[in-house]
Amino acid sequence: MKSHPCDSHQSEMSALTDDGLPFPEPLREHIAACPDCSAFARICRESTGTLSAPLPSAGDDLRTSILQLPEDRPARARLPIAPLAAAAAILLAAAWWFTRPAPQAPAMPPVAQGGTEEAAKEIAALKEDFDQALVHLAEPLAVFNSLAPR
């Protein structure tokens, strides 16, 4: 948007009017030659008296009603928010815990029932390996027992 050449003059007039200063000579010459700025200067001069005038009195009735202290009222009971919120959170957590689905145990592989001859041979071989392992553990256990104080 293009600025009008009188915009700078009008903002200068507004600033000078706000500060209560007189218009300089070049500005007064421009105001005399320009009808828009002349009208703006007239508005500035008229508003100076209105803006600097003291505000009207509020009146004794309004002042008394504003300054009057409120009557003493009994304090109403307030609910304790923090303990109620904590109790609600605990109840929600307990409800979730007890209503969640139970974890599923992993499926166990089927156990050989010993009905076949191969299964019987395999079980016998495992028993023999277990017995040999016990014999090998018995020697170090005897050495350890002999070193232990009684």
Backbone as JSON Lines, residues from 0, in Angstrom:
{"i":0,"aa":"M","n":[0.83,-1.17,0.0],"ca":[0.0,0.0,0.0],"c":[0.88,1.24,0.0]}
{"i":1,"aa":"K","n":[0.55,2.17,-0.89],"ca":[1.34,3.38,-1.03],"c":[1.03,4.35,0.09]}
{"i":2,"aa":"S","n":[2.05,4.99,0.62],"ca":[1.8,5.98,1.67],"c":[1.54,7.33,1.03]}
{"i":3,"aa":"H","n":[0.61,8.02,1.59],"ca":[0.24,9.35,1.13],"c":[1.31,10.32,1.62]}
{"i":4,"aa":"P","n":[1.67,11.33,0.84],"ca":[2.73,12.24,1.31],"c":[2.37,12.98,2.6]}
{"i":5,"aa":"C","n":[1.09,13.12,2.87],"ca":[0.69,13.84,4.09],"c":[0.74,12.95,5.33]}
{"i":6,"aa":"D","n":[0.93,11.63,5.14],"ca":[0.97,10.72,6.29],"c":[2.08,11.11,7.28]}
{"i":7,"aa":"S","n":[3.26,11.44,6.75],"ca":[4.36,11.81,7.64],"c":[4.06,13.11,8.37]}
{"i":8,"aa":"H","n":[3.42,14.07,7.66],"ca":[3.06,15.33,8.32],"c":[2.02,15.1,9.42]}
{"i":9,"aa":"Q","n":[1.05,14.24,9.15],"ca":[-0.01,13.99,10.14],"c":[0.54,13.24,11.36]}
{"i":10,"aa":"S","n":[1.46,12.29,11.14],"ca":[2.05,11.6,12.3],"c":[2.92,12.56,13.11]}
{"i":11,"aa":"E","n":[3.58,13.53,12.43],"ca":[4.36,14.52,13.16],"c":[3.44,15.42,13.97]}
{"i":12,"aa":"M","n":[2.29,15.81,13.38],"ca":[1.32,16.64,14.11],"c":[0.8,15.9,15.34]}
{"i":13,"aa":"S","n":[0.5,14.62,15.17],"ca":[-0.02,13.82,16.28],"c":[1.0,13.74,17.41]}
{"i":14,"aa":"A","n":[2.27,13.5,17.06],"ca":[3.32,13.39,18.09],"c":[3.51,14.72,18.8]}
{"i":15,"aa":"L","n":[3.53,15.83,18.05],"ca":[3.72,17.14,18.67],"c":[2.53,17.49,19.57]}
{"i":16,"aa":"T","n":[1.32,17.13,19.13],"ca":[0.13,17.41,19.94],"c":[0.17,16.59,21.23]}
{"i":17,"aa":"D","n":[0.58,15.32,21.13],"ca":[0.68,14.47,22.33],"c":[1.66,15.04,23.34]}
{"i":18,"aa":"D","n":[2.76,15.61,22.84],"ca":[3.78,16.16,23.73],"c":[3.47,17.59,24.16]}
{"i":19,"aa":"G","n":[2.43,18.19,23.57],"ca":[2.06,19.56,23.93],"c":[2.99,20.59,23.35]}
{"i":20,"aa":"L","n":[3.65,20.3,22.25],"ca":[4.6,21.22,21.62],"c":[3.94,21.94,20.44]}
{"i":21,"aa":"P","n":[4.39,23.14,20.1],"ca":[3.83,23.87,18.96],"c":[4.35,23.29,17.65]}
{"i":22,"aa":"F","n":[3.59,23.53,16.56],"ca":[4.01,23.05,15.24],"c":[5.11,23.96,14.71]}
{"i":23,"aa":"P","n":[6.18,23.38,14.08],"ca":[7.22,24.23,13.5],"c":[6.7,24.98,12.25]}
{"i":24,"aa":"E","n":[7.43,25.99,11.83],"ca":[7.0,26.84,10.71],"c":[6.78,26.07,9.41]}
{"i":25,"aa":"P","n":[7.69,25.14,8.98],"ca":[7.44,24.42,7.71],"c":[6.15,23.59,7.78]}
{"i":26,"aa":"L","n":[5.85,23.03,8.94],"ca":[4.62,22.24,9.09],"c":[3.39,23.15,9.03]}
{"i":27,"aa":"R","n":[3.48,24.35,9.64],"ca":[2.36,25.29,9.59],"c":[2.1,25.75,8.15]}
{"i":28,"aa":"E","n":[3.14,25.92,7.36],"ca":[2.98,26.33,5.95],"c":[2.29,25.22,5.16]}
{"i":29,"aa":"H","n":[2.66,23.96,5.45],"ca":[2.02,22.83,4.77],"c":[0.54,22.73,5.17]}
{"i":30,"aa":"I","n":[0.24,22.95,6.43],"ca":[-1.15,22.88,6.92],"c":[-2.0,23.95,6.22]}
{"i":31,"aa":"A","n":[-1.41,25.16,6.0],"ca":[-2.15,26.25,5.34],"c":[-2.44,25.91,3.88]}
{"i":32,"aa":"A","n":[-1.54,25.11,3.23],"ca":[-1.7,24.8,1.8],"c":[-2.51,23.53,1.56]}
{"i":33,"aa":"C","n":[-2.59,22.61,2.55],"ca":[-3.23,21.29,2.33],"c":[-4.53,21.21,3.13]}
{"i":34,"aa":"P","n":[-5.68,20.98,2.46],"ca":[-6.94,20.91,3.19],"c":[-7.04,19.68,4.1]}
{"i":35,"aa":"D","n":[-6.45,18.53,3.69],"ca":[-6.5,17.32,4.53],"c":[-5.73,17.54,5.83]}
{"i":36,"aa":"C","n":[-4.53,18.1,5.72],"ca":[-3.73,18.32,6.91],"c":[-4.32,19.43,7.78]}
{"i":37,"aa":"S","n":[-4.99,20.41,7.15],"ca":[-5.65,21.47,7.91],"c":[-6.76,20.88,8.77]}
{"i":38,"aa":"A","n":[-7.55,19.95,8.18],"ca":[-8.63,19.3,8.94],"c":[-8.04,18.44,10.06]}
{"i":39,"aa":"F","n":[-6.95,17.74,9.78],"ca":[-6.32,16.89,10.8],"c":[-5.78,17.74,11.94]}
{"i":40,"aa":"A","n":[-5.18,18.9,11.62],"ca":[-4.64,19.78,12.65],"c":[-5.77,20.32,13.53]}
{"i":41,"aa":"R","n":[-6.94,20.64,12.91],"ca":[-8.08,21.12,13.68],"c":[-8.55,20.04,14.66]}
{"i":42,"aa":"I","n":[-8.59,18.77,14.2],"ca":[-9.0,17.66,15.07],"c":[-8.01,17.49,16.22]}
{"i":43,"aa":"C","n":[-6.72,17.64,15.92],"ca":[-5.7,17.52,16.97],"c":[-5.86,18.61,18.02]}
{"i":44,"aa":"R","n":[-6.14,19.87,17.57],"ca":[-6.3,20.96,18.52],"c":[-7.55,20.78,19.38]}
{"i":45,"aa":"E","n":[-8.63,20.29,18.78],"ca":[-9.88,20.11,19.52],"c":[-9.77,18.98,20.54]}
{"i":46,"aa":"S","n":[-9.05,17.92,20.16],"ca":[-8.94,16.77,21.06],"c":[-7.97,17.0,22.19]}
{"i":47,"aa":"T","n":[-7.11,18.0,22.07],"ca":[-6.14,18.28,23.11],"c":[-6.83,18.64,24.42]}
{"i":48,"aa":"G","n":[-7.83,19.47,24.35],"ca":[-8.56,19.86,25.56],"c":[-9.32,18.7,26.16]}
{"i":49,"aa":"T","n":[-9.9,17.84,25.32],"ca":[-10.68,16.72,25.79],"c":[-9.8,15.67,26.46]}
{"i":50,"aa":"L","n":[-8.66,15.4,25.86],"ca":[-7.79,14.34,26.39],"c":[-7.06,14.76,27.66]}
{"i":51,"aa":"S","n":[-6.77,16.05,27.77],"ca":[-6.01,16.47,28.95],"c":[-6.91,16.86,30.12]}
{"i":52,"aa":"A","n":[-8.21,16.91,29.9],"ca":[-9.13,17.27,30.98],"c":[-9.18,16.15,32.01]}
{"i":53,"aa":"P","n":[-9.41,16.5,33.28],"ca":[-9.5,15.44,34.31],"c":[-10.76,14.6,34.09]}
{"i":54,"aa":"L","n":[-10.7,13.39,34.51],"ca":[-11.84,12.49,34.39],"c":[-12.93,12.9,35.36]}
{"i":55,"aa":"P","n":[-14.18,12.67,34.99],"ca":[-15.26,13.03,35.89],"c":[-15.24,12.14,37.14]}
{"i":56,"aa":"S","n":[-15.78,12.66,38.22],"ca":[-15.81,11.94,39.48],"c":[-16.75,10.73,39.38]}
{"i":57,"aa":"A","n":[-16.39,9.67,40.05],"ca":[-17.2,8.46,40.02],"c":[-18.43,8.61,40.89]}
{"i":58,"aa":"G","n":[-18.38,9.45,41.83],"ca":[-19.51,9.61,42.73],"c":[-19.31,8.82,44.0]}
{"i":59,"aa":"D","n":[-19.92,9.32,45.07],"ca":[-19.74,8.69,46.38],"c":[-20.41,7.32,46.46]}
{"i":60,"aa":"D","n":[-21.55,7.15,45.77],"ca":[-22.26,5.87,45.84],"c":[-21.44,4.75,45.22]}
{"i":61,"aa":"L","n":[-20.87,5.03,44.04],"ca":[-20.06,4.0,43.38],"c":[-18.81,3.7,44.2]}
{"i":62,"aa":"R","n":[-18.18,4.75,44.7],"ca":[-16.96,4.57,45.49],"c":[-17.25,3.75,46.74]}
{"i":63,"aa":"T","n":[-18.36,4.0,47.42],"ca":[-18.72,3.27,48.63],"c":[-19.0,1.81,48.32]}
{"i":64,"aa":"S","n":[-19.71,1.55,47.22],"ca":[-20.03,0.15,46.91],"c":[-18.79,-0.63,46.49]}
{"i":65,"aa":"I","n":[-17.83,0.04,45.87],"ca":[-16.6,-0.66,45.48],"c":[-15.73,-0.94,46.7]}
{"i":66,"aa":"L","n":[-15.62,0.05,47.59],"ca":[-14.74,-0.09,48.74],"c":[-15.34,-0.88,49.89]}
{"i":67,"aa":"Q","n":[-16.64,-1.16,49.83],"ca":[-17.29,-1.89,50.91],"c":[-16.81,-3.35,50.91]}
{"i":68,"aa":"L","n":[-16.45,-3.8,52.1],"ca":[-15.97,-5.17,52.23],"c":[-17.15,-6.14,52.14]}
{"i":69,"aa":"P","n":[-16.95,-7.31,51.56],"ca":[-18.05,-8.28,51.49],"c":[-18.4,-8.8,52.88]}
{"i":70,"aa":"E","n":[-19.64,-9.22,53.01],"ca":[-20.09,-9.75,54.29],"c":[-19.38,-11.07,54.59]}
{"i":71,"aa":"D","n":[-19.25,-11.34,55.88],"ca":[-18.63,-12.6,56.27],"c":[-19.6,-13.74,55.97]}
{"i":72,"aa":"R","n":[-19.14,-14.66,55.17],"ca":[-19.94,-15.84,54.83],"c":[-19.21,-17.06,55.35]}
{"i":73,"aa":"P","n":[-19.95,-18.06,55.75],"ca":[-19.25,-19.28,56.17],"c":[-18.57,-19.92,54.96]}
{"i":74,"aa":"A","n":[-17.38,-20.38,55.19],"ca":[-16.64,-21.02,54.11],"c":[-17.3,-22.35,53.78]}
{"i":75,"aa":"R","n":[-17.47,-22.59,52.5],"ca":[-18.09,-23.87,52.11],"c":[-17.02,-24.95,52.1]}
{"i":76,"aa":"A","n":[-17.45,-26.13,52.4],"ca":[-16.51,-27.25,52.45],"c":[-16.06,-27.59,51.04]}
{"i":77,"aa":"R","n":[-14.82,-27.79,50.89],"ca":[-14.27,-28.14,49.58],"c":[-13.78,-29.57,49.62]}
{"i":78,"aa":"L","n":[-13.95,-30.25,48.52],"ca":[-13.48,-31.63,48.43],"c":[-11.97,-31.63,48.24]}
{"i":79,"aa":"P","n":[-11.29,-32.53,48.93],"ca":[-9.84,-32.61,48.73],"c":[-9.57,-33.27,47.36]}
{"i":80,"aa":"I","n":[-9.1,-32.5,46.42],"ca":[-8.92,-32.97,45.05],"c":[-7.76,-33.96,44.93]}
{"i":81,"aa":"A","n":[-6.62,-33.66,45.52],"ca":[-5.44,-34.51,45.34],"c":[-5.67,-35.93,45.87]}
{"i":82,"aa":"P","n":[-6.19,-36.13,47.08],"ca":[-6.41,-37.51,47.52],"c":[-7.45,-38.24,46.69]}
{"i":83,"aa":"L","n":[-8.48,-37.52,46.24],"ca":[-9.48,-38.16,45.39],"c":[-8.89,-38.6,44.05]}
{"i":84,"aa":"A","n":[-8.04,-37.77,43.49],"ca":[-7.4,-38.12,42.22],"c":[-6.47,-39.32,42.4]}
{"i":85,"aa":"A","n":[-5.74,-39.36,43.5],"ca":[-4.83,-40.49,43.75],"c":[-5.63,-41.78,43.94]}
{"i":86,"aa":"A","n":[-6.73,-41.72,44.67],"ca":[-7.56,-42.9,44.88],"c":[-8.16,-43.39,43.56]}
{"i":87,"aa":"A","n":[-8.59,-42.46,42.74],"ca":[-9.15,-42.84,41.43],"c":[-8.09,-43.51,40.57]}
{"i":88,"aa":"A","n":[-6.87,-42.99,40.6],"ca":[-5.79,-43.58,39.81],"c":[-5.47,-45.0,40.3]}
{"i":89,"aa":"I","n":[-5.47,-45.2,41.61],"ca":[-5.19,-46.53,42.16],"c":[-6.3,-47.5,41.77]}
{"i":90,"aa":"L","n":[-7.55,-47.06,41.87],"ca":[-8.66,-47.93,41.49],"c":[-8.63,-48.29,40.02]}
{"i":91,"aa":"L","n":[-8.3,-47.33,39.17],"ca":[-8.2,-47.62,37.74],"c":[-7.08,-48.61,37.45]}
{"i":92,"aa":"A","n":[-5.94,-48.44,38.11],"ca":[-4.82,-49.35,37.89],"c":[-5.17,-50.77,38.37]}
{"i":93,"aa":"A","n":[-5.85,-50.87,39.53],"ca":[-6.25,-52.19,40.03],"c":[-7.28,-52.84,39.11]}
{"i":94,"aa":"A","n":[-8.21,-52.06,38.6],"ca":[-9.21,-52.61,37.67],"c":[-8.55,-53.11,36.41]}
{"i":95,"aa":"W","n":[-7.58,-52.36,35.91],"ca":[-6.86,-52.81,34.71],"c":[-6.09,-54.1,35.01]}
{"i":96,"aa":"W","n":[-5.43,-54.17,36.16],"ca":[-4.6,-55.33,36.5],"c":[-5.46,-56.6,36.59]}
{"i":97,"aa":"F","n":[-6.61,-56.49,37.23],"ca":[-7.42,-57.68,37.44],"c":[-8.26,-58.06,36.23]}
{"i":98,"aa":"T","n":[-8.44,-57.16,35.3],"ca":[-9.25,-57.5,34.12],"c":[-8.41,-57.77,32.89]}
{"i":99,"aa":"R","n":[-7.11,-57.66,32.98],"ca":[-6.27,-57.94,31.8],"c":[-6.24,-59.43,31.54]}
{"i":100,"aa":"P","n":[-6.02,-59.84,30.31],"ca":[-5.97,-61.28,30.02],"c":[-4.74,-61.92,30.65]}
{"i":101,"aa":"A","n":[-4.91,-63.14,31.11],"ca":[-3.8,-63.86,31.74],"c":[-2.78,-64.24,30.68]}
{"i":102,"aa":"P","n":[-1.49,-64.17,31.0],"ca":[-0.47,-64.56,30.02],"c":[-0.57,-66.05,29.73]}
{"i":103,"aa":"Q","n":[-0.36,-66.41,28.48],"ca":[-0.43,-67.81,28.06],"c":[0.92,-68.49,28.27]}
{"i":104,"aa":"A","n":[0.91,-69.68,28.87],"ca":[2.13,-70.45,29.06],"c":[2.54,-71.06,27.72]}
{"i":105,"aa":"P","n":[3.84,-71.14,27.45],"ca":[4.26,-71.74,26.19],"c":[3.87,-73.23,26.16]}
{"i":106,"aa":"A","n":[3.54,-73.66,24.98],"ca":[3.12,-75.06,24.82],"c":[4.31,-75.98,25.03]}
{"i":107,"aa":"M","n":[4.1,-77.06,25.8],"ca":[5.16,-78.04,26.07],"c":[5.17,-79.09,24.95]}
{"i":108,"aa":"P","n":[6.36,-79.53,24.59],"ca":[6.41,-80.58,23.56],"c":[5.84,-81.88,24.13]}
{"i":109,"aa":"P","n":[5.28,-82.69,23.29],"ca":[4.7,-83.94,23.78],"c":[5.77,-84.85,24.36]}
{"i":110,"aa":"V","n":[5.45,-85.52,25.47],"ca":[6.38,-86.42,26.16],"c":[6.15,-87.83,25.64]}
{"i":111,"aa":"A","n":[7.29,-88.5,25.43],"ca":[7.18,-89.9,24.95],"c":[6.56,-90.76,26.05]}
{"i":112,"aa":"Q","n":[5.58,-91.52,25.71],"ca":[4.85,-92.31,26.69],"c":[5.48,-93.7,26.92]}
{"i":113,"aa":"G","n":[6.56,-94.0,26.26],"ca":[7.23,-95.28,26.49],"c":[6.54,-96.45,25.81]}
{"i":114,"aa":"G","n":[5.62,-96.2,24.98],"ca":[4.91,-97.28,24.32],"c":[5.72,-97.89,23.18]}
{"i":115,"aa":"T","n":[6.72,-97.15,22.7],"ca":[7.49,-97.69,21.58],"c":[8.83,-98.18,22.07]}
{"i":116,"aa":"E","n":[9.39,-99.05,21.31],"ca":[10.69,-99.64,21.68],"c":[11.81,-98.61,21.56]}
{"i":117,"aa":"E","n":[11.71,-97.67,20.6],"ca":[12.75,-96.64,20.42],"c":[12.78,-95.7,21.63]}
{"i":118,"aa":"A","n":[11.62,-95.34,22.12],"ca":[11.56,-94.46,23.28],"c":[12.16,-95.13,24.5]}
{"i":119,"aa":"A","n":[11.93,-96.41,24.68],"ca":[12.48,-97.15,25.82],"c":[14.0,-97.19,25.73]}
{"i":120,"aa":"K","n":[14.54,-97.38,24.53],"ca":[16.0,-97.41,24.35],"c":[16.6,-96.04,24.66]}
{"i":121,"aa":"E","n":[15.92,-95.0,24.23],"ca":[16.43,-93.65,24.46],"c":[16.43,-93.31,25.95]}
{"i":122,"aa":"I","n":[15.39,-93.71,26.67],"ca":[15.31,-93.45,28.1],"c":[16.4,-94.23,28.83]}
{"i":123,"aa":"A","n":[16.66,-95.46,28.42],"ca":[17.72,-96.27,29.05],"c":[19.08,-95.64,28.82]}
{"i":124,"aa":"A","n":[19.31,-95.11,27.61],"ca":[20.6,-94.48,27.31],"c":[20.77,-93.22,28.17]}
{"i":125,"aa":"L","n":[19.71,-92.44,28.36],"ca":[19.8,-91.24,29.2],"c":[20.09,-91.59,30.65]}
{"i":126,"aa":"K","n":[19.48,-92.68,31.16],"ca":[19.75,-93.11,32.53],"c":[21.2,-93.52,32.7]}
{"i":127,"aa":"E","n":[21.74,-94.22,31.7],"ca":[23.13,-94.67,31.78],"c":[24.08,-93.47,31.77]}
{"i":128,"aa":"D","n":[23.81,-92.47,30.91],"ca":[24.65,-91.26,30.88],"c":[24.58,-90.51,32.21]}
{"i":129,"aa":"F","n":[23.41,-90.47,32.82],"ca":[23.24,-89.79,34.09],"c":[24.04,-90.49,35.2]}
{"i":130,"aa":"D","n":[23.98,-91.8,35.22],"ca":[24.74,-92.57,36.22],"c":[26.24,-92.34,36.08]}
{"i":131,"aa":"Q","n":[26.74,-92.3,34.83],"ca":[28.18,-92.06,34.61],"c":[28.58,-90.65,35.07]}
{"i":132,"aa":"A","n":[27.7,-89.69,34.87],"ca":[27.99,-88.32,35.31],"c":[28.07,-88.28,36.83]}
{"i":133,"aa":"L","n":[27.22,-89.02,37.52],"ca":[27.26,-89.04,38.98],"c":[28.56,-89.65,39.48]}
{"i":134,"aa":"V","n":[29.07,-90.69,38.8],"ca":[30.33,-91.33,39.21],"c":[31.46,-90.32,39.06]}
{"i":135,"aa":"H","n":[31.46,-89.57,37.96],"ca":[32.55,-88.59,37.74],"c":[32.48,-87.44,38.76]}
{"i":136,"aa":"L","n":[31.29,-87.11,39.24],"ca":[31.17,-86.05,40.23],"c":[31.51,-86.54,41.63]}
{"i":137,"aa":"A","n":[31.46,-87.82,41.86],"ca":[31.73,-88.36,43.2],"c":[33.18,-88.19,43.59]}
{"i":138,"aa":"E","n":[34.13,-88.3,42.64],"ca":[35.55,-88.17,42.98],"c":[35.87,-86.76,43.47]}
{"i":139,"aa":"P","n":[35.53,-85.67,42.75],"ca":[35.85,-84.33,43.28],"c":[35.1,-84.03,44.57]}
{"i":140,"aa":"L","n":[33.91,-84.56,44.72],"ca":[33.15,-84.33,45.94],"c":[33.85,-84.96,47.14]}
{"i":141,"aa":"A","n":[34.45,-86.14,46.96],"ca":[35.19,-86.79,48.05],"c":[36.41,-85.97,48.42]}
{"i":142,"aa":"V","n":[37.1,-85.4,47.41],"ca":[38.28,-84.58,47.68],"c":[37.85,-83.32,48.44]}
{"i":143,"aa":"F","n":[36.78,-82.71,48.04],"ca":[36.3,-81.51,48.69],"c":[35.9,-81.8,50.14]}
{"i":144,"aa":"N","n":[35.21,-82.92,50.37],"ca":[34.8,-83.27,51.72],"c":[36.01,-83.55,52.62]}
{"i":145,"aa":"S","n":[37.09,-84.08,52.04],"ca":[38.28,-84.35,52.88],"c":[38.99,-83.06,53.25]}
{"i":146,"aa":"L","n":[38.85,-82.01,52.44],"ca":[39.51,-80.73,52.74],"c":[38.68,-79.87,53.67]}
{"i":147,"aa":"A","n":[37.41,-80.08,53.73],"ca":[36.55,-79.24,54.55],"c":[36.79,-79.55,56.01]}
{"i":148,"aa":"P","n":[36.92,-78.53,56.86],"ca":[37.13,-78.77,58.29],"c":[35.86,-79.28,58.94]}
{"i":149,"aa":"R","n":[36.07,-80.15,59.95],"ca":[34.91,-80.72,60.64],"c":[34.81,-80.24,62.03]}
